[in-house]
Amino acid sequence: MKKYLSLLLGAVGLVVAGVATTGCWLFVVDEPEMPKSMLNK
């Protein structure tokens, strides 16, 4: 029983880590440019 629980938790952790990494990359790539009118203020 402990073996299956550890496998399940490991799989969930792997998926969560993958999603978090992808989310960070998408945020960095998709960051919009700041308008120059906001920079002058």
VEXMARMI-941776 format. One record per residue: residue number from 1; x, y, z of N, C-alpha, C in turn; residue in three letters. Coordinates in Angstrom, 3 decimals, decimal comma, always signed. Each point is the difference from the previous one (the first is absolute). Layout:
N
(NUM; (X; Y; Z); (X; Y; Z); (X; Y; Z); "ALA");
...
This chain:
41
(1; (+0,830; -1,199; +0,000); (-0,830; +1,199; +0,000); (+0,873; +1,263; +0,000); "MET");
(2; (+1,067; +0,001; +0,794); (+0,870; +1,171; +0,061); (+0,702; +0,227; -1,335); "LYS");
(3; (+0,303; -1,088; -0,695); (+0,674; +0,115; -1,288); (-0,896; +0,713; -1,012); "LYS");
(4; (-1,275; -0,369; -0,039); (-0,920; +0,626; -0,944); (-0,246; +1,467; +0,356); "TYR");
(5; (-0,062; +0,286; +1,290); (-0,206; +1,380; +0,430); (+1,196; +0,864; -0,399); "LEU");
(6; (+1,203; -0,517; +0,192); (+1,186; +0,767; -0,378); (+0,077; +0,178; -1,510); "SER");
(7; (-0,384; -1,002; -0,765); (-0,022; +0,142; -1,460); (-1,016; +1,055; -0,436); "LEU");
(8; (-1,150; -0,011; +0,628); (-1,041; +0,971; -0,332); (+0,450; +1,418; +0,329); "LEU");
(9; (+0,562; +0,180; +1,194); (+0,451; +1,335; +0,390); (+1,158; +0,473; -0,882); "LEU");
(10; (+0,879; -0,904; -0,385); (+1,090; +0,361; -0,896); (-0,509; +0,422; -1,365); "GLY");
(11; (-0,991; -0,707; -0,514); (-0,572; +0,353; -1,300); (-0,699; +1,354; +0,057); "ALA");
(12; (-0,732; +0,244; +1,077); (-0,680; +1,291; +0,153); (+1,031; +1,127; +0,096); "VAL");
(13; (+1,063; -0,214; +0,755); (+1,051; +1,010; +0,117); (+0,677; +0,283; -1,330); "GLY");
(14; (+0,218; -1,029; -0,793); (+0,619; +0,174; -1,312); (-0,890; +0,831; -0,921); "LEU");
(15; (-1,291; -0,282; +0,022); (-0,937; +0,756; -0,840); (-0,068; +1,455; +0,446); "VAL");
(16; (-0,074; +0,231; +1,310); (-0,085; +1,369; +0,510); (+1,272; +0,778; -0,339); "VAL");
(17; (+1,151; -0,620; +0,128); (+1,254; +0,670; -0,335); (+0,055; +0,336; -1,485); "ALA");
(18; (-0,457; -0,890; -0,840); (-0,020; +0,261; -1,439); (-0,926; +1,142; -0,365); "GLY");
(19; (-1,164; +0,031; +0,619); (-0,965; +1,073; -0,281); (+0,548; +1,341; +0,484); "VAL");
(20; (+0,622; +0,015; +1,169); (+0,546; +1,249; +0,531); (+1,121; +0,531; -0,891); "ALA");
(21; (+0,850; -0,873; -0,482); (+1,090; +0,425; -0,873); (-0,541; +0,554; -1,310); "THR");
(22; (-0,976; -0,664; -0,570); (-0,599; +0,476; -1,248); (-0,684; +1,337; +0,212); "THR");
(23; (-0,684; +0,154; +1,122); (-0,673; +1,261; +0,299); (+0,970; +1,151; +0,123); "GLY");
(24; (+1,151; -0,231; +0,609); (+1,007; +1,055; +0,133); (+0,536; +0,398; -1,368); "CYS");
(25; (+0,283; -0,966; -0,850); (+0,507; +0,315; -1,333); (-1,041; +0,762; -0,805); "TRP");
(26; (-1,269; -0,390; +0,099); (-1,039; +0,704; -0,748); (-0,141; +1,429; +0,494); "LEU");
(27; (+0,156; +0,226; +1,285); (-0,098; +1,356; +0,544); (+1,142; +0,870; -0,524); "PHE");
(28; (+1,197; -0,540; -0,040); (+1,154; +0,770; -0,461); (-0,121; +0,307; -1,488); "VAL");
(29; (-0,430; -0,956; -0,793); (-0,100; +0,187; -1,443); (-1,172; +0,910; -0,350); "VAL");
(30; (-1,087; -0,078; +0,742); (-1,229; +0,705; -0,350); (-0,121; +1,362; +0,695); "ASP");
(31; (+1,049; +0,446; +0,666); (-0,079; +1,268; +0,715); (-0,144; +1,147; -1,001); "GLU");
(32; (-1,017; +0,843; +0,158); (-0,224; +1,075; -0,972); (+1,017; +1,133; +0,164); "PRO");
(33; (+0,180; +0,742; -1,049); (+0,886; +1,160; +0,038); (-0,699; +1,145; +0,728); "GLU");
(34; (+0,759; +0,776; +0,735); (-0,575; +1,140; +0,708); (-0,062; +1,190; -0,956); "MET");
(35; (-1,137; +0,682; -0,045); (-0,111; +1,173; -0,879); (+0,968; +1,100; +0,432); "PRO");
(36; (+0,523; +0,746; -0,955); (+0,939; +1,073; +0,313); (-0,659; +1,114; +0,805); "LYS");
(37; (-1,303; +0,167; -0,136); (-0,697; +1,043; +0,762); (+0,051; -0,289; +1,505); "SER");
(38; (+0,059; -1,284; +0,383); (+0,101; -0,346; +1,420); (+1,421; +0,184; +0,511); "MET");
(39; (+0,990; -0,129; -0,880); (+1,391; +0,180; +0,420); (+0,322; +1,451; +0,288); "LEU");
(40; (-0,656; +0,931; -0,673); (+0,292; +1,431; +0,183); (-0,553; +0,553; +1,309); "ASN");
(41; (-0,941; -0,690; +0,624); (-0,616; +0,524; +1,220); (+0,841; -0,240; +1,207); "LYS");
